[in-house]
Amino acid sequence: MATLDDLHLAMGCFLTESSQAENVMFSIYYVCAPSGSLDGLFNEFMDQTLGTNIRMVKAASNGYPFCDEHRVILVDAYSDLDALLPKRNFIVHGFNASRSERTTSLPSPTGSVSVRMIIT
């Protein structure tokens, strides 16, 4: 049976891979964005949720003149990102919603803690 340490290790691996995917997404966004400084585009990108970032990458790369071979790869990646988003939201936030709000009580050593989560 898996232990809590196993779960923490798996979550760490998942979050590391998710971060790497977001770095690749930003790189594509930066290359394809019609204008803007690296700092400005980075700040704009990092201020958004993963779902918004996926839409931003799609919009920017759809306007870029990729060759047909590369366009096929991008469209395949779009499908993978769309499939990943609800799973990632469920793993990271504990529930799956495109936009929702929920308040829940979490156990802690000193009693229950009320946590309000907003997912966009």
Backbone torsions as a table, in degrees:
resi	resn	phi	psi	omega
1	MET	NA	141.1	179.6
2	ALA	-69.8	143.8	178.8
3	THR	-99.1	171.8	176.0
4	LEU	-61.5	-37.0	176.6
5	ASP	-61.7	-39.1	177.3
6	ASP	-62.1	-41.8	178.3
7	LEU	-63.4	-45.2	179.0
8	HIS	-61.6	-40.7	178.3
9	LEU	-64.4	-44.3	179.3
10	ALA	-63.2	-42.0	178.0
11	MET	-63.1	-41.6	177.8
12	GLY	-61.6	-43.1	177.8
13	CYS	-63.4	-43.4	179.4
14	PHE	-61.9	-47.0	-178.9
15	LEU	-65.9	-34.9	176.1
16	THR	-63.4	-46.1	178.8
17	GLU	-65.1	-38.5	177.5
18	SER	-62.6	-40.6	178.2
19	SER	-63.6	-41.5	178.2
20	GLN	-64.5	-38.9	177.2
21	ALA	-63.0	-41.8	178.2
22	GLU	-65.3	-34.4	176.2
23	ASN	-64.3	-42.0	177.5
24	VAL	-65.0	-42.7	178.2
25	MET	-59.1	-43.7	179.6
26	PHE	-64.6	-39.9	179.3
27	SER	-59.5	-43.3	178.2
28	ILE	-65.6	-43.4	178.7
29	TYR	-59.3	-44.9	-178.6
30	TYR	-62.0	-42.9	-179.5
31	VAL	-68.1	-37.2	-173.3
32	CYS	-91.0	-17.2	-177.2
33	ALA	-62.3	137.6	-176.5
34	PRO	-64.5	-29.9	178.6
35	SER	-165.9	167.8	177.3
36	GLY	125.9	151.8	178.2
37	SER	-79.6	160.5	177.9
38	LEU	-57.4	-47.7	-179.7
39	ASP	-61.5	-43.8	-178.8
40	GLY	-64.8	-45.7	179.2
41	LEU	-66.0	-38.9	179.2
42	PHE	-62.2	-47.5	-180.0
43	ASN	-62.9	-41.7	178.0
44	GLU	-60.5	-43.7	-177.3
45	PHE	-69.0	-44.9	-175.4
46	MET	-72.9	-18.9	178.4
47	ASP	-79.7	-3.4	-175.2
48	GLN	-105.3	164.2	174.7
49	THR	-78.7	166.8	179.4
50	LEU	-59.6	-41.9	179.8
51	GLY	-60.8	-43.2	177.8
52	THR	-66.1	-40.1	178.3
53	ASN	-61.6	-39.8	177.9
54	ILE	-61.5	-44.9	178.5
55	ARG	-63.7	-38.3	179.1
56	MET	-64.9	-42.7	179.3
57	VAL	-64.1	-43.9	179.1
58	LYS	-59.5	-47.9	-177.9
59	ALA	-62.8	-45.1	-178.7
60	ALA	-67.4	-43.4	-176.7
61	SER	-75.6	-27.1	175.9
62	ASN	-67.7	-26.1	178.0
63	GLY	-88.3	0.0	-177.8
64	TYR	-99.2	141.8	-175.6
65	PRO	-80.6	65.6	174.8
66	PHE	-70.1	150.6	174.5
67	CYS	-70.8	164.3	-176.8
68	ASP	-58.9	-39.0	-179.5
69	GLU	-62.2	-43.7	-179.9
70	HIS	-73.6	-32.6	178.6
71	ARG	-62.7	-39.2	178.1
72	VAL	-61.7	-41.5	178.6
73	ILE	-63.5	-43.0	179.4
74	LEU	-62.9	-45.0	-179.3
75	VAL	-62.3	-38.1	176.4
76	ASP	-64.8	-41.5	178.0
77	ALA	-65.0	-37.4	176.9
78	TYR	-57.9	-44.6	179.9
79	SER	-61.7	-43.1	179.1
80	ASP	-63.3	-41.9	179.4
81	LEU	-66.1	-41.0	178.2
82	ASP	-62.9	-37.1	178.0
83	ALA	-72.9	-33.4	-178.8
84	LEU	-71.3	-37.6	-171.6
85	LEU	-53.6	-54.1	-178.7
86	PRO	-65.9	-33.1	178.1
87	LYS	-68.2	-43.2	178.8
88	ARG	-63.4	-43.5	178.9
89	ASN	-61.7	-39.2	179.0
90	PHE	-65.5	-43.4	-178.7
91	ILE	-68.2	-46.7	-174.7
92	VAL	-75.9	-42.0	-172.5
93	HIS	-105.0	-12.4	177.3
94	GLY	88.9	-1.8	174.1
95	PHE	-157.4	168.2	-173.6
96	ASN	-119.9	117.0	176.7
97	ALA	-159.5	145.7	177.5
98	SER	-74.8	-35.7	174.6
99	ARG	-154.7	113.4	179.4
100	SER	-157.2	170.3	178.7
101	GLU	-137.3	141.2	179.3
102	ARG	-151.5	144.5	174.2
103	THR	-115.2	134.0	-177.5
104	THR	-140.5	158.3	175.4
105	SER	-101.6	131.2	179.2
106	LEU	-115.1	138.0	178.2
107	PRO	-69.6	145.9	174.6
108	SER	-144.1	165.4	-179.6
109	PRO	-58.8	-24.9	-177.2
110	THR	-105.0	9.9	-178.9
111	GLY	127.6	-164.6	-179.5
112	SER	-86.6	146.7	177.3
113	VAL	-120.1	129.5	177.6
114	SER	-87.5	129.3	-177.7
115	VAL	-123.7	129.9	176.9
116	ARG	-107.1	123.9	-178.3
117	MET	-118.8	134.4	174.3
118	ILE	-120.1	122.8	-178.6
119	ILE	-114.0	130.0	177.2
120	THR	-121.9	NA	NA
